[in-house]
Amino acid sequence: MLNFLSAQGQSFWDILVNLWNSTGFNQATQVTISGVPYDVYLWQNFLMMAIACVLLYLAVAKQYEPLLLLPIAFGMFLINIPGAYDILYAEPAGSEAGGLFYYLAQGVQNVIFPPLIFLGIGAMTDFGPMIANPKTMLLGAAAQLGIFLTFLIALIIPSFSGQQAAAIAIIGGADGPTAIYVTSKLAPNMLGIIAIAAYSYMALVPIIQPPIMRRLTTPKERAIRMEQLRPVSKLEKVVFPMAVTGIVGIFLPDALPLLGMLMLGNLMKESGVVERIAKTAANELINIVTILLGVVVGTKAYAPIFLDLDSLLVIALGLFAFAFGTAGGVLFGKLMCWITKGKVNPLIGSAGVSAVPMAARISNKVGRETDPNNYLLMHAMGPNVAGVIGSAVAAGVLLAMFGA
């Protein structure tokens, strides 16, 4: 064997040195990402790997939206293994192919994945509860207040431009695909941190929302039982996606890539004539894209980028936007409760954020803590699906404001 190695021009010692140099312990001390150099420290990598393990625990042990949190956590763990970034995100050079995630990330950076996710969401969504109770659209709108308040706050921070402030604010919609879409248009350099924040808060809805909901409502309000919703005809369900697309499209064309795909998916579902492709969009397609999007988003949490002051500020502002959006929905629900003399349970207002159907399930769960026989799920689905439309509209407004 040693004679063979010698014949190849390498000594046994050279082989060992090459093997050692290829390990993560000899990773580069600096990496350039999108033309910006970043210093790399092992302790940062290990800290991010530990955070990834915490998220993985929440996904597996606590089952906090594992479909999102598990691939995100694994992607975060994967990219922070010392030396992994240069392999996974290697750019093509001459005849050599690039790294795996260099290609997968194109689906995020070129805004391919978010509209496909919206197509699948549309094929799974029933707008019936919102059509049956149109006033719940106001709750979906109220929950978007967190976006615009955070936008105004971020504007006064010197380190953020107006476009960056808009991208940060959209985290408040608790809608990962929309956050990616807006950020890729307005502040592509912040795509990683904003995508991570948006998807993390989506997954952590069961932790973030309930304390806010309990704090802002009384036991008597949480125990309110709402009247059964009226049946919605097939004609209404077929006309609805066409009407929304037409009306919103005229006023906010920037929202059409997301909203149009959402309504196409819903039209396929409600028409009943393309059952095969509707099922594909609602199952195989969205599952595949969710896997790819989740892992890619996780790999954006690379330690040298993630662990700086601006990134931590983005996370804090995103949390504020999401929390205030939840509070805005609940407070508007209290107003509607007062106006209707106790016919609206304020808890359904928290579902006005765009995390479908997570937020609606949490509204139902918190309501049942007070009255185990009070079922709010279908009532909460109204503002919940309205929130999906609302976040897409908010995205269109922000994009229109900055001419993107």
C-alpha positions as CSV (number, residue, x, y, z in Angstrom):
1,M,0.0,0.0,0.0
2,L,2.8,2.4,0.9
3,N,4.6,1.6,-2.3
4,F,1.4,2.3,-4.2
5,L,1.0,5.7,-2.5
6,S,4.6,6.5,-3.3
7,A,4.0,5.7,-6.9
8,Q,1.2,8.2,-6.9
9,G,3.5,11.0,-5.7
10,Q,2.0,11.1,-2.2
11,S,3.5,9.9,1.0
12,F,1.4,8.4,3.8
13,W,2.0,11.6,5.8
14,D,0.7,13.7,2.9
15,I,-2.5,11.6,2.9
16,L,-3.0,12.2,6.6
17,V,-2.4,15.9,6.3
18,N,-4.9,16.2,3.4
19,L,-7.4,14.3,5.4
20,W,-7.0,16.5,8.4
21,N,-7.1,19.7,6.3
22,S,-10.5,18.6,4.8
23,T,-12.1,18.4,8.3
24,G,-14.3,21.1,9.7
25,F,-11.7,22.0,12.3
26,N,-9.7,23.5,9.5
27,Q,-12.5,25.6,8.0
28,A,-11.8,29.0,6.5
29,T,-11.6,31.8,9.0
30,Q,-13.5,34.0,6.6
31,V,-16.3,33.4,4.1
32,T,-17.7,35.7,1.4
33,I,-21.4,35.6,0.9
34,S,-23.0,37.8,-1.8
35,G,-19.8,39.8,-2.1
36,V,-19.7,40.5,1.7
37,P,-16.9,39.0,3.8
38,Y,-17.8,37.4,7.2
39,D,-15.4,36.2,9.9
40,V,-16.1,32.6,10.9
41,Y,-15.7,31.4,14.5
42,L,-16.2,27.8,15.7
43,W,-18.1,28.9,18.8
44,Q,-20.7,30.6,16.7
45,N,-21.2,27.4,14.7
46,F,-21.7,25.3,17.8
47,L,-24.1,27.8,19.3
48,M,-26.3,27.7,16.2
49,M,-26.1,23.9,16.2
50,A,-27.3,24.0,19.8
51,I,-30.2,26.3,18.9
52,A,-31.1,24.0,16.0
53,C,-31.3,21.1,18.5
54,V,-33.7,23.1,20.7
55,L,-35.9,23.7,17.7
56,L,-35.7,20.1,16.8
57,Y,-36.8,19.2,20.3
58,L,-39.8,21.5,20.0
59,A,-40.7,19.9,16.7
60,V,-40.3,16.2,17.8
61,A,-41.1,16.2,21.5
62,K,-43.7,19.1,21.6
63,Q,-44.9,18.7,18.1
64,Y,-44.9,22.5,17.5
65,E,-45.7,22.5,13.7
66,P,-43.1,19.8,12.9
67,L,-43.8,20.1,9.2
68,L,-42.1,23.5,9.3
69,L,-39.8,23.3,12.3
70,L,-38.2,19.9,11.7
71,P,-36.7,20.7,8.2
72,I,-35.8,24.2,9.3
73,A,-34.0,22.9,12.4
74,F,-32.2,20.3,10.4
75,G,-31.1,22.8,7.7
76,M,-29.8,25.1,10.5
77,F,-27.9,22.3,12.1
78,L,-26.5,21.1,8.7
79,I,-25.2,24.5,7.5
80,N,-23.5,25.3,10.8
81,I,-21.4,22.1,10.8
82,P,-17.9,23.6,10.6
83,G,-16.8,23.6,6.9
84,A,-20.2,22.7,5.6
85,Y,-21.0,26.1,4.0
86,D,-18.2,25.9,1.5
87,I,-19.4,22.5,0.3
88,L,-23.2,23.0,0.4
89,Y,-23.2,26.5,-1.1
90,A,-20.2,26.2,-3.4
91,E,-20.8,28.3,-6.6
92,P,-20.2,26.7,-10.0
93,A,-16.7,27.2,-11.3
94,G,-15.9,26.3,-14.9
95,S,-17.0,22.7,-15.6
96,E,-17.5,22.0,-11.9
97,A,-21.0,22.0,-10.6
98,G,-22.0,24.1,-7.6
99,G,-23.1,22.8,-4.2
100,L,-26.5,21.2,-3.6
101,F,-28.0,24.2,-1.8
102,Y,-26.6,26.7,-4.3
103,Y,-29.2,25.3,-6.7
104,L,-32.0,24.6,-4.2
105,A,-31.7,28.2,-2.9
106,Q,-32.6,29.5,-6.4
107,G,-36.2,28.5,-5.7
108,V,-36.2,30.9,-2.8
109,Q,-34.1,33.7,-4.3
110,N,-36.0,33.7,-7.6
111,V,-39.3,33.6,-5.8
112,I,-40.4,30.2,-7.3
113,F,-41.3,28.4,-4.1
114,P,-43.6,30.9,-2.4
115,P,-46.2,31.1,-5.1
116,L,-46.2,27.3,-5.4
117,I,-46.8,27.1,-1.6
118,F,-49.7,29.5,-2.1
119,L,-51.1,27.3,-4.8
120,G,-51.1,24.3,-2.4
121,I,-52.6,26.4,0.4
122,G,-55.4,27.6,-1.9
123,A,-56.2,24.0,-2.8
124,M,-56.5,23.1,0.9
125,T,-58.4,26.2,2.0
126,D,-62.1,26.5,2.6
127,F,-63.2,30.1,2.4
128,G,-66.7,29.1,3.3
129,P,-66.5,30.3,7.0
130,M,-65.4,33.7,5.8
131,I,-68.0,33.9,3.1
132,A,-70.7,32.9,5.6
133,N,-69.6,35.5,8.1
134,P,-68.0,38.4,6.0
135,K,-67.4,40.6,9.0
136,T,-64.5,38.3,10.0
137,M,-62.6,39.8,7.2
138,L,-62.2,42.8,9.4
139,L,-60.5,40.7,12.0
140,G,-58.1,39.5,9.3
141,A,-57.4,43.1,8.4
142,A,-57.0,44.2,12.0
143,A,-54.3,41.5,12.5
144,Q,-52.2,43.2,9.8
145,L,-51.8,46.3,12.0
146,G,-48.7,44.7,13.4
147,I,-47.1,44.8,10.0
148,F,-47.6,48.6,9.5
149,L,-46.8,49.6,13.1
150,T,-43.5,47.7,12.9
151,F,-42.8,49.3,9.5
152,L,-43.1,52.7,11.1
153,I,-40.8,51.7,14.0
154,A,-38.2,50.2,11.8
155,L,-38.2,53.3,9.7
156,I,-36.8,55.4,12.5
157,I,-33.9,53.0,13.1
158,P,-30.8,54.4,11.3
159,S,-29.4,51.1,10.2
160,F,-32.5,50.1,8.2
161,S,-33.6,51.6,4.9
162,G,-37.2,52.0,4.0
163,Q,-37.1,48.9,1.9
164,Q,-35.5,46.9,4.7
165,A,-38.1,48.2,7.2
166,A,-40.9,47.0,4.9
167,A,-39.3,43.5,4.6
168,I,-38.8,43.3,8.4
169,A,-42.4,44.4,9.0
170,I,-43.9,41.7,6.8
171,I,-42.8,39.1,9.4
172,G,-45.8,40.2,11.4
173,G,-48.1,38.5,9.0
174,A,-46.8,35.1,10.2
175,D,-46.6,34.0,6.6
176,G,-43.3,32.6,5.5
177,P,-43.9,32.5,1.7
178,T,-45.1,36.1,1.8
179,A,-42.1,37.2,3.8
180,I,-39.7,35.5,1.4
181,Y,-41.5,37.1,-1.6
182,V,-41.4,40.6,-0.2
183,T,-37.8,40.3,1.1
184,S,-36.5,38.9,-2.2
185,K,-37.9,42.0,-3.9
186,L,-37.0,44.7,-1.4
187,A,-34.0,43.5,0.7
188,P,-32.5,40.3,-0.8
189,N,-29.5,40.7,1.5
190,M,-31.8,40.1,4.5
191,L,-33.5,37.1,3.1
192,G,-31.9,34.6,5.4
193,I,-32.7,36.2,8.7
194,I,-36.2,37.4,7.7
195,A,-37.1,33.9,6.4
196,I,-35.9,32.3,9.5
197,A,-37.8,34.7,11.8
198,A,-41.0,34.4,9.8
199,Y,-41.0,30.6,9.7
200,S,-39.9,30.3,13.3
201,Y,-42.8,32.5,14.5
202,M,-45.2,30.5,12.3
203,A,-44.1,27.3,14.0
204,L,-44.1,28.8,17.5
205,V,-47.7,30.1,17.3
206,P,-48.7,27.7,20.1
207,I,-46.1,29.3,22.4
208,I,-46.5,33.0,21.4
209,Q,-50.2,33.6,21.0
210,P,-51.9,32.0,24.0
211,P,-50.4,34.3,26.7
212,I,-51.4,37.4,24.7
213,M,-54.9,36.1,24.1
214,R,-55.4,35.3,27.8
215,R,-54.0,38.6,28.9
216,L,-56.3,40.6,26.7
217,T,-59.6,38.8,27.3
218,T,-61.7,37.9,30.4
219,P,-63.0,34.4,31.2
220,K,-66.5,35.5,30.4
221,E,-65.4,36.7,26.9
222,R,-63.5,33.5,26.3
223,A,-66.6,31.4,27.1
224,I,-68.8,33.2,24.5
225,R,-70.4,30.7,22.2
226,M,-71.0,31.8,18.6
227,E,-74.0,31.0,16.4
228,Q,-73.7,28.2,13.8
229,L,-72.6,29.5,10.4
230,R,-74.9,29.4,7.5
231,P,-74.3,27.0,4.6
232,V,-72.4,28.4,1.7
233,S,-73.4,27.5,-1.9
234,K,-71.0,26.1,-4.5
235,L,-71.7,29.2,-6.7
236,E,-70.4,31.5,-3.9
237,K,-67.3,29.4,-3.5
238,V,-66.5,29.4,-7.2
239,V,-67.2,33.1,-7.7
240,F,-65.2,34.2,-4.7
241,P,-61.7,33.5,-5.9
242,M,-62.4,35.1,-9.3
243,A,-63.9,38.2,-7.6
244,V,-61.0,38.6,-5.1
245,T,-58.4,38.1,-7.8
246,G,-60.0,40.7,-10.1
247,I,-60.6,43.3,-7.4
248,V,-57.3,43.1,-5.7
249,G,-55.4,42.7,-9.0
250,I,-56.8,46.0,-10.3
251,F,-55.7,48.0,-7.2
252,L,-52.6,46.0,-6.2
253,P,-51.0,44.1,-9.2
254,D,-47.9,43.5,-7.0
255,A,-50.0,41.1,-4.9
256,L,-51.0,38.9,-7.9
257,P,-48.1,36.4,-7.9
258,L,-49.1,35.2,-4.4
259,L,-52.8,36.0,-4.4
260,G,-53.4,34.7,-7.9
261,M,-51.8,31.3,-7.1
262,L,-53.7,31.1,-3.9
263,M,-57.0,31.7,-5.7
264,L,-56.1,29.4,-8.5
265,G,-55.6,26.6,-6.0
266,N,-58.9,27.4,-4.3
267,L,-60.7,27.5,-7.6
268,M,-59.4,24.1,-8.6
269,K,-60.7,22.8,-5.3
270,E,-64.1,24.4,-5.3
271,S,-64.9,23.9,-9.0
272,G,-64.9,20.1,-8.5
273,V,-63.9,19.4,-12.1
274,V,-60.2,19.1,-11.7
275,E,-60.1,16.9,-8.6
276,R,-56.9,15.1,-9.6
277,I,-54.7,18.2,-10.0
278,A,-56.4,19.9,-7.0
279,K,-55.3,16.9,-4.9
280,T,-51.8,17.0,-6.3
281,A,-51.5,20.7,-5.4
282,A,-52.8,20.1,-1.9
283,N,-50.7,17.1,-1.2
284,E,-47.7,16.0,-3.3
285,L,-46.8,19.5,-4.7
286,I,-47.0,21.4,-1.4
287,N,-45.3,18.6,0.5
288,I,-42.3,18.6,-1.8
289,V,-42.0,22.3,-1.9
290,T,-42.4,22.5,1.9
291,I,-39.5,20.1,2.4
292,L,-37.2,22.0,0.0
293,L,-38.2,25.4,1.3
294,G,-37.9,24.4,5.0
295,V,-34.4,23.0,4.6
296,V,-33.2,26.0,2.5
297,V,-34.7,28.5,5.0
298,G,-32.8,26.6,7.8
299,T,-29.5,26.8,5.9
300,K,-29.9,30.6,5.8
301,A,-29.3,30.7,9.6
302,Y,-25.5,30.5,9.1
303,A,-23.8,31.7,12.2
304,P,-21.6,34.5,10.8
305,I,-24.7,36.1,9.2
306,F,-27.2,35.3,11.9
307,L,-25.3,36.3,15.0
308,D,-24.9,40.1,14.6
309,L,-26.7,43.1,16.1
310,D,-28.9,43.9,13.1
311,S,-30.0,40.3,12.8
312,L,-31.0,40.1,16.4
313,L,-32.8,43.4,16.0
314,V,-34.7,41.9,13.1
315,I,-35.8,39.0,15.2
316,A,-36.9,41.3,18.0
317,L,-38.9,43.5,15.6
318,G,-40.4,40.4,13.9
319,L,-41.6,39.1,17.3
320,F,-43.1,42.5,18.1
321,A,-44.9,42.6,14.7
322,F,-46.3,39.2,15.2
323,A,-47.3,39.8,18.8
324,F,-48.9,43.1,18.0
325,G,-50.8,41.5,15.0
326,T,-52.2,39.0,17.4
327,A,-53.1,41.7,19.9
328,G,-54.7,43.8,17.2
329,G,-56.9,41.0,16.1
330,V,-58.0,40.2,19.7
331,L,-58.7,43.9,20.5
332,F,-60.7,44.3,17.4
333,G,-62.5,41.1,18.3
334,K,-63.4,42.7,21.7
335,L,-64.7,45.8,19.9
336,M,-66.9,43.5,17.7
337,C,-68.0,41.7,20.8
338,W,-69.1,45.0,22.3
339,I,-70.9,46.2,19.2
340,T,-72.7,42.9,18.7
341,K,-73.6,42.7,22.4
342,G,-71.7,39.5,23.1
343,K,-72.2,37.6,19.8
344,V,-68.5,37.5,18.8
345,N,-65.8,35.7,20.8
346,P,-62.7,38.0,20.8
347,L,-60.4,34.9,20.7
348,I,-61.1,34.4,17.0
349,G,-59.4,37.7,16.3
350,S,-56.1,36.2,17.1
351,A,-56.6,33.9,14.1
352,G,-56.4,36.9,11.8
353,V,-52.7,36.3,11.3
354,S,-51.8,34.2,8.3
355,A,-50.7,31.0,10.0
356,V,-53.3,28.6,8.6
357,P,-54.7,26.6,10.3
358,M,-52.4,26.9,13.3
359,A,-53.8,30.1,14.6
360,A,-57.4,29.0,14.2
361,R,-56.6,25.8,16.2
362,I,-55.0,27.9,19.0
363,S,-58.2,30.1,19.2
364,N,-60.2,27.0,19.6
365,K,-57.8,25.5,22.2
366,V,-57.8,28.6,24.3
367,G,-61.5,28.9,24.2
368,R,-62.0,25.3,25.3
369,E,-59.7,25.9,28.3
370,T,-62.6,28.0,29.7
371,D,-65.5,26.0,28.3
372,P,-64.6,22.5,27.1
373,N,-67.8,22.4,25.0
374,N,-67.1,25.6,23.2
375,Y,-65.9,24.9,19.6
376,L,-64.6,28.0,17.9
377,L,-62.5,26.3,15.1
378,M,-64.9,27.0,12.2
379,H,-65.6,30.5,13.4
380,A,-61.8,31.2,13.7
381,M,-61.2,29.9,10.2
382,G,-63.0,32.9,8.9
383,P,-60.4,35.5,10.1
384,N,-57.6,33.0,9.6
385,V,-58.2,32.6,5.8
386,A,-58.9,36.4,5.7
387,G,-55.4,36.8,7.2
388,V,-53.9,34.9,4.3
389,I,-55.5,37.4,1.9
390,G,-54.7,40.3,4.2
391,S,-51.0,39.4,4.3
392,A,-50.8,39.2,0.5
393,V,-52.6,42.5,0.2
394,A,-50.2,44.0,2.8
395,A,-47.3,42.7,0.8
396,G,-48.7,44.3,-2.3
397,V,-49.1,47.6,-0.5
398,L,-45.5,47.6,0.7
399,L,-44.2,46.6,-2.8
400,A,-46.3,49.3,-4.4
401,M,-45.0,51.9,-2.0
402,F,-41.4,51.3,-3.0
403,G,-42.0,50.7,-6.7
404,A,-40.7,47.1,-6.6
